[in-house]
Amino acid sequence: MRIIIDAMGGDNAPSEIVKGAVDAQKEFGVDIILVGIEEKVRECLAQFGGEGNEHISVVNATEVVDMHDDPAMACRRKKDSSMTVGFNLLKDGQGDAFISAGSTGALLTGATLIVKRIRGIRRACFCPVIPNGKKGVVLIDCGANVDCTTEYLLQFAFMGSFYASAISGVENPRVGLLNNGSEDTKGTELCKETYALLKAAHEEGRINFVGNIEGGDVFADKCDVIVTDGFTGNILMKGIEGTAKFLMKNIKATMMKSLKNKLSALVIKNDMGSIKAMLDPNEVGGTPFLGITKPVIKAHGSSNARAIRSAVKQAMNIVENDISGKIEANIEYMKLRSGE
């Protein structure tokens, strides 16, 4: 298996990206292709003990897509950027998956225009995993598609189900539709119509639809996949992230208020550490962009070496479980039929 990594993407590139790639290669035994300004990449390889490793190769790219570039034009104008070159390597079959911590907009555009969507998929989408103390819950979509149709959401449900099964090992993941109430009469027209489609797919045995899921149910282990449009999903995701940061900040401040609290903090230090690790995005790695013919992973912009190592593991899991192949094989069940 060969994983292509954009060595120049992200706030900590290329140093942390290369270090994470070296760590991942040593731990997982996977072949790594680093794409970026060769001189800088090789300097980092030498620094982190990756120079001379026959399982790590470097492909030169003279340009870098930065956050100020127009996402819609970045891959077209910067044809020799590390992101564009990486996408072309993936498209040409020189790697099995592509990871980048670079511009989200440019990644969406490049994946769609260069690697291409799976035939029949209307919109590709992001699906992060929200930690819930168990195996986590897949949220799909979380920002790629602000305006959605019922067919988009139907396809998100199938894609999210295939992905959740791969990462959690659940044979028949429970799929819920994010709504403002559990009753089937609740929500917008989009939600009501999507509910009917998912219910029909459930009755056909194609998907395990458990009904509407409210925002408060996200951490209640009521489903394995939450389906929603990218606008709502992005707000939900960022709201959760903000709440987590607020709580951790205030818990820390409370623990430091007095000697008694500090002593108590020492007693529960390891337990608090496990909670912090559960909420740490570096442990997850990144967010897969599903619906593309080959796996593309968006690592967060501030990714450190541990995040890149985690993203490589995540990419390997997606390749091994052939998520794109499963989506393609079930495409006929993911389209609206006449009369619907």
C-alpha positions as CSV (number, residue, x, y, z in Angstrom):
1,M,0.0,0.0,0.0
2,R,1.3,3.5,-0.9
3,I,0.0,6.6,0.8
4,I,0.7,10.0,-0.8
5,I,1.2,12.9,1.6
6,D,1.2,16.6,0.8
7,A,4.4,17.6,2.6
8,M,3.8,21.3,2.2
9,G,0.2,21.6,3.4
10,G,-0.7,22.9,6.8
11,D,0.6,25.3,9.4
12,N,3.4,23.1,10.5
13,A,4.7,21.9,7.1
14,P,7.0,20.5,6.1
15,S,8.6,19.6,9.4
16,E,5.7,18.0,11.3
17,I,4.3,16.5,8.2
18,V,7.5,14.7,7.3
19,K,8.1,13.6,10.9
20,G,4.6,12.1,11.1
21,A,5.1,10.3,7.8
22,V,8.4,8.8,9.0
23,D,6.7,7.7,12.3
24,A,3.8,6.2,10.4
25,Q,6.1,4.3,8.0
26,K,8.1,2.8,10.8
27,E,5.0,1.8,12.8
28,F,2.7,0.6,10.1
29,G,5.2,-0.6,7.4
30,V,3.4,1.3,4.7
31,D,5.1,2.9,1.6
32,I,5.0,6.7,1.8
33,I,5.2,9.2,-1.1
34,L,6.0,12.7,0.1
35,V,5.2,15.5,-2.3
36,G,6.8,18.9,-1.9
37,I,9.8,21.1,-2.5
38,E,12.4,18.3,-2.6
39,E,15.2,20.1,-0.9
40,K,13.1,21.1,2.1
41,V,11.5,17.7,2.4
42,R,14.8,15.9,2.3
43,E,16.2,18.2,5.0
44,C,13.4,17.1,7.2
45,L,13.8,13.4,6.3
46,A,17.5,13.7,7.4
47,Q,16.5,15.4,10.6
48,F,13.9,12.7,11.6
49,G,15.8,9.6,10.5
50,G,13.9,9.0,7.2
51,E,16.6,9.6,4.7
52,G,17.6,6.4,3.0
53,N,14.4,4.6,4.0
54,E,13.5,2.7,0.8
55,H,9.9,2.8,1.8
56,I,9.8,6.6,1.7
57,S,10.1,8.4,-1.7
58,V,10.0,12.1,-2.6
59,V,8.3,13.7,-5.6
60,N,9.3,17.3,-6.3
61,A,6.7,20.0,-6.5
62,T,7.8,23.6,-6.9
63,E,4.7,25.4,-5.7
64,V,2.5,25.5,-2.6
65,V,-1.2,26.1,-2.3
66,D,-1.6,28.5,0.6
67,M,-4.7,29.8,2.5
68,H,-4.8,33.0,0.5
69,D,-5.2,31.3,-2.8
70,D,-8.7,31.1,-4.4
71,P,-9.8,27.5,-3.6
72,A,-11.6,27.2,-6.9
73,M,-8.6,28.2,-9.0
74,A,-5.7,27.0,-6.8
75,C,-5.3,23.6,-8.5
76,R,-5.7,25.1,-12.0
77,R,-3.3,27.9,-11.6
78,K,-0.7,26.1,-9.5
79,K,-0.3,23.0,-11.5
80,D,3.0,22.1,-9.9
81,S,1.8,22.6,-6.3
82,S,2.3,19.8,-3.8
83,M,-1.5,19.4,-3.6
84,T,-2.1,19.2,-7.4
85,V,0.9,16.9,-8.0
86,G,-0.4,14.7,-5.2
87,F,-3.8,14.5,-6.7
88,N,-2.4,13.6,-10.1
89,L,-0.3,10.8,-8.6
90,L,-3.5,9.4,-7.0
91,K,-5.5,9.7,-10.2
92,D,-2.7,7.9,-12.2
93,G,-2.6,5.0,-9.8
94,Q,0.8,5.7,-8.2
95,G,-0.7,5.7,-4.7
96,D,-3.7,4.3,-2.9
97,A,-4.8,7.4,-0.9
98,F,-3.9,11.1,-0.5
99,I,-3.5,13.1,2.7
100,S,-3.2,16.9,3.0
101,A,-3.5,19.4,5.8
102,G,-3.7,22.2,3.3
103,S,-6.6,24.4,2.2
104,T,-10.0,22.7,2.6
105,G,-11.5,24.5,-0.3
106,A,-8.6,23.7,-2.6
107,L,-8.8,20.1,-1.5
108,L,-12.5,19.8,-2.3
109,T,-11.9,21.4,-5.7
110,G,-8.9,19.3,-6.6
111,A,-10.5,16.0,-5.4
112,T,-13.6,16.7,-7.5
113,L,-11.9,18.0,-10.7
114,I,-8.8,15.8,-10.8
115,V,-9.5,12.5,-9.0
116,K,-13.3,12.8,-9.8
117,R,-16.5,11.8,-8.0
118,I,-17.7,8.2,-8.2
119,R,-20.1,8.0,-11.2
120,G,-23.6,8.5,-9.9
121,I,-22.6,10.3,-6.7
122,R,-24.1,13.8,-6.8
123,R,-21.9,15.4,-4.2
124,A,-18.9,14.2,-2.3
125,C,-18.9,15.0,1.5
126,F,-16.9,15.3,4.7
127,C,-17.6,12.8,7.5
128,P,-15.6,13.3,10.7
129,V,-16.0,11.0,13.7
130,I,-17.4,12.7,16.9
131,P,-16.0,11.0,20.0
132,N,-18.8,9.8,22.3
133,G,-16.9,7.6,24.8
134,K,-17.5,4.5,22.8
135,K,-16.7,3.9,19.1
136,G,-17.7,7.4,18.1
137,V,-20.4,8.6,15.7
138,V,-19.9,9.5,12.1
139,L,-21.3,13.0,11.1
140,I,-22.0,13.3,7.4
141,D,-21.9,16.0,5.9
142,C,-20.0,18.6,8.0
143,G,-19.3,21.4,5.6
144,A,-18.7,20.4,2.0
145,N,-22.3,20.9,0.9
146,V,-24.3,23.8,2.4
147,D,-27.4,23.3,0.2
148,C,-28.6,19.7,-0.1
149,T,-31.4,17.8,-1.8
150,T,-33.0,14.6,-0.5
151,E,-30.9,12.6,-2.9
152,Y,-27.7,14.0,-1.5
153,L,-28.8,13.1,2.0
154,L,-29.8,9.6,0.9
155,Q,-26.4,9.1,-0.6
156,F,-24.7,10.5,2.5
157,A,-26.5,7.9,4.6
158,F,-25.2,5.1,2.5
159,M,-21.7,6.4,2.4
160,G,-21.6,7.1,6.1
161,S,-22.9,3.6,6.8
162,F,-20.1,2.0,4.8
163,Y,-17.5,4.2,6.5
164,A,-18.8,3.6,10.0
165,S,-18.8,-0.1,9.5
166,A,-15.2,0.0,8.4
167,I,-13.9,2.1,11.3
168,S,-16.0,0.7,14.1
169,G,-16.5,-2.9,13.0
170,V,-20.3,-2.6,13.4
171,E,-21.9,-4.9,10.8
172,N,-25.1,-2.9,10.4
173,P,-24.5,0.7,11.6
174,R,-27.5,2.6,13.0
175,V,-28.2,5.7,10.8
176,G,-30.1,8.7,12.2
177,L,-31.3,11.9,10.6
178,L,-30.4,15.1,12.5
179,N,-33.7,17.0,13.2
180,N,-35.3,19.2,15.8
181,G,-37.5,16.4,17.1
182,S,-37.7,12.6,17.1
183,E,-41.2,12.4,15.5
184,D,-41.4,11.7,11.7
185,T,-43.5,14.8,11.2
186,K,-40.8,17.2,12.6
187,G,-38.4,19.4,10.7
188,T,-38.1,21.1,7.3
189,E,-39.6,19.7,4.1
190,L,-36.1,18.4,3.3
191,C,-36.0,16.5,6.5
192,K,-39.5,15.1,6.1
193,E,-38.8,13.9,2.5
194,T,-35.4,12.5,3.5
195,Y,-37.0,10.6,6.4
196,A,-39.4,8.9,3.9
197,L,-36.5,7.9,1.6
198,L,-34.4,6.5,4.5
199,K,-37.4,4.6,5.9
200,A,-38.0,3.0,2.5
201,A,-34.3,2.0,2.2
202,H,-34.6,0.5,5.7
203,E,-37.7,-1.5,4.8
204,E,-35.8,-2.9,1.8
205,G,-33.0,-4.0,4.1
206,R,-30.5,-1.6,2.5
207,I,-29.8,0.5,5.5
208,N,-30.4,0.4,9.3
209,F,-32.4,3.7,9.7
210,V,-33.3,4.4,13.3
211,G,-35.3,7.6,12.7
212,N,-34.7,11.2,13.7
213,I,-31.8,12.2,16.0
214,E,-31.9,15.4,18.1
215,G,-28.8,17.4,18.9
216,G,-28.8,16.2,22.5
217,D,-28.7,12.6,21.3
218,V,-25.2,13.0,19.7
219,F,-23.5,11.5,22.7
220,A,-26.3,9.2,23.8
221,D,-25.2,6.3,21.6
222,K,-28.5,6.2,19.8
223,C,-26.9,5.8,16.4
224,D,-23.5,5.3,14.6
225,V,-24.1,7.7,11.7
226,I,-25.8,11.1,11.8
227,V,-27.0,12.4,8.4
228,T,-27.4,16.1,7.8
229,D,-26.6,18.9,5.3
230,G,-23.2,20.5,5.4
231,F,-24.5,23.8,6.9
232,T,-26.2,22.2,9.9
233,G,-23.4,19.6,10.3
234,N,-20.7,22.3,10.3
235,I,-22.5,24.3,13.0
236,L,-23.0,21.2,15.1
237,M,-19.4,20.1,14.8
238,K,-18.0,23.6,15.6
239,G,-20.4,23.9,18.5
240,I,-19.2,20.7,20.0
241,E,-15.6,21.7,19.5
242,G,-16.2,25.0,21.2
243,T,-18.1,23.5,24.1
244,A,-15.3,20.9,24.6
245,K,-12.6,23.7,24.7
246,F,-14.7,25.8,27.1
247,L,-15.3,22.9,29.5
248,M,-11.6,21.8,29.5
249,K,-10.5,25.3,30.1
250,N,-12.8,25.9,33.0
251,I,-12.1,22.4,34.5
252,K,-8.4,23.3,34.5
253,A,-9.0,26.7,36.0
254,T,-11.1,25.1,38.8
255,M,-8.4,22.5,39.5
256,M,-5.9,25.3,40.0
257,K,-7.9,27.5,42.3
258,S,-6.7,26.1,45.6
259,L,-4.2,23.7,47.1
260,K,-7.0,21.3,47.9
261,N,-8.1,21.4,44.2
262,K,-4.5,21.0,43.0
263,L,-4.1,17.9,45.2
264,S,-7.4,16.5,43.8
265,A,-6.2,17.2,40.3
266,L,-3.1,15.1,40.9
267,V,-5.2,12.2,42.0
268,I,-7.4,12.2,38.8
269,K,-4.6,13.4,36.5
270,N,-4.5,10.1,34.5
271,D,-8.3,10.0,34.1
272,M,-8.5,13.6,33.0
273,G,-5.7,12.8,30.5
274,S,-7.8,10.1,28.9
275,I,-10.7,12.5,28.5
276,K,-8.3,15.1,26.9
277,A,-6.9,12.4,24.5
278,M,-10.4,11.4,23.5
279,L,-11.1,15.0,22.4
280,D,-7.7,15.6,20.8
281,P,-8.1,15.9,17.0
282,N,-4.5,14.7,16.6
283,E,-5.6,11.3,17.7
284,V,-8.2,11.1,15.0
285,G,-5.9,12.2,12.1
286,G,-8.4,13.8,9.7
287,T,-11.7,13.7,7.9
288,P,-12.2,11.5,4.9
289,F,-13.8,13.1,1.8
290,L,-16.2,10.4,0.7
291,G,-17.7,10.0,-2.8
292,I,-14.4,10.4,-4.6
293,T,-13.1,7.5,-6.7
294,K,-10.0,7.1,-4.4
295,P,-9.5,7.9,-0.7
296,V,-8.7,11.6,0.1
297,I,-8.1,12.6,3.7
298,K,-8.2,16.2,5.0
299,A,-6.0,16.6,8.0
300,H,-6.6,19.7,10.1
301,G,-4.5,22.7,9.3
302,S,-2.6,22.7,12.6
303,S,-1.7,19.0,12.3
304,N,1.4,17.8,14.2
305,A,3.4,14.7,13.6
306,R,1.0,12.6,15.7
307,A,-2.0,13.8,13.6
308,I,-0.3,12.9,10.4
309,R,0.6,9.4,11.8
310,S,-3.1,9.0,12.7
311,A,-4.2,10.2,9.3
312,V,-2.0,7.5,7.6
313,K,-3.6,4.8,9.8
314,Q,-7.0,6.2,8.9
315,A,-6.2,6.2,5.2
316,M,-4.9,2.6,5.4
317,N,-8.2,1.5,7.0
318,I,-10.2,3.1,4.3
319,V,-8.1,1.5,1.5
320,E,-8.2,-1.9,3.2
321,N,-12.0,-1.8,3.6
322,D,-12.4,-0.5,0.0
323,I,-15.0,2.2,1.0
324,S,-15.0,3.7,-2.6
325,G,-15.6,0.2,-4.0
326,K,-18.6,-0.4,-1.7
327,I,-20.1,3.0,-2.6
328,E,-19.7,2.3,-6.3
329,A,-21.2,-1.2,-6.0
330,N,-24.3,0.1,-4.3
331,I,-24.8,3.2,-6.4
332,E,-28.1,2.0,-7.9
333,Y,-29.7,2.0,-4.4
334,M,-28.5,5.5,-3.8
335,K,-30.4,7.2,-6.5
336,L,-33.9,8.6,-6.6
337,R,-36.2,6.4,-8.5
338,S,-39.0,7.5,-10.8
339,G,-42.0,8.8,-8.9
340,E,-39.9,9.7,-5.8
